[in-house]
Amino acid sequence: MRIAFPLFDGFTALDLVGPYEILRMLPGAEIVLAGERAGQAVPDGVGGLSLVATHARAEVCAADVLLVPGGPGARRDVDDPALLEWITAVHATTCWTASVCTGALLLGAAGLLTGKSATTHWSAVRELESYGATYTPERVVTHPGDRLIIGAGVSAGIDLAITLAAELTSPVHAQAYQPGLEYDPRPPYGAWSLAKAPAEAKALLGVGEEDPGA
């Protein structure tokens, strides 16, 4: 089972690494990190961590799963025709195509979300809807008939990957992976979406009442 992640300058590390830790456990999983060239070290959005591409994108023509991470680079790369064409071509071969966080903007720019409900990071709602999608504040959105699964911001990629693992194997497999990683979230300040965050926390984020999800 070939699971391909596109690597681009400015990805968010957890968007990719969180789902990777789940999906690498799938039976027969082959993880492909597709960059502009094989062996390239690609920096994350803050430049503090790099991942090395296992393959050049030109070598990856098909995959069982395509998972597109987000990050500041995703916002820039909505104007990269080569990356969008690659996403579209690989999507045509997949069992499932997925995105985490602002990776949804790349799916949108590739024309895959037009007329569909979708989620993304709360800061990217307007950009998402500019591609013809309808934002919904769900953690994970699935469109089985279109082979699409879309995750909200950053940490939602873990929930997405568990959901995807159940689709690709069985719920029992997914239920085994979850305790295998001791994924039992207990945030010290409760389960906060943006809407539930206190005003002081929103102020630190620069969020106003006019922002979607606030």
CORJOKA-V86448 format. One record per pair of residues at least 24 apart in sequence whose C-alpha atoms are under 7 Angstrom apart, sorted by the first residue. I is the first residue (numbers start at 1). J is the second residue. Records with the same first field share a line. If there is no record, write none. Layout:
BEGIN
I = J / J
END
This chain:
BEGIN
1 = 28 / 29 / 30 / 64
2 = 29 / 30 / 31 / 63 / 64 / 65
3 = 29 / 30 / 31 / 32 / 63 / 64 / 65 / 66
4 = 31 / 32 / 33 / 34 / 63 / 65 / 66 / 67
5 = 32 / 33 / 34 / 66 / 67 / 68
6 = 33 / 34 / 35 / 68
7 = 33 / 34 / 35 / 42 / 53
8 = 35 / 42 / 73
9 = 42 / 43 / 44 / 73
10 = 43 / 44 / 45 / 71 / 72 / 73
11 = 44 / 45 / 69 / 70 / 71 / 72 / 73 / 74
12 = 44 / 45 / 69 / 70 / 71
13 = 44
14 = 154 / 155
15 = 69 / 70 / 100 / 101 / 154 / 155 / 157
16 = 69
18 = 157 / 158
19 = 157 / 158 / 161
22 = 161 / 162 / 177
23 = 161 / 165
45 = 71 / 72 / 73
61 = 90
62 = 90 / 93
63 = 90 / 93 / 94
64 = 93 / 94 / 95 / 96
65 = 94 / 95 / 96 / 97
66 = 91 / 94 / 96 / 97 / 98
67 = 97 / 98 / 99
68 = 98 / 99 / 100 / 103
69 = 99 / 100 / 101 / 103
70 = 100 / 101 / 102 / 103
71 = 102
74 = 102 / 103 / 106
75 = 102 / 105
78 = 105 / 106 / 109
84 = 110
95 = 147
96 = 147 / 148
97 = 147 / 148 / 149
98 = 148 / 149 / 150
99 = 149 / 150 / 151
100 = 150 / 151 / 152 / 153 / 154 / 157
101 = 151 / 152 / 153 / 154
104 = 150
118 = 150
119 = 150 / 151 / 152
120 = 151 / 152 / 153
121 = 152 / 153
122 = 212 / 213
125 = 212
END
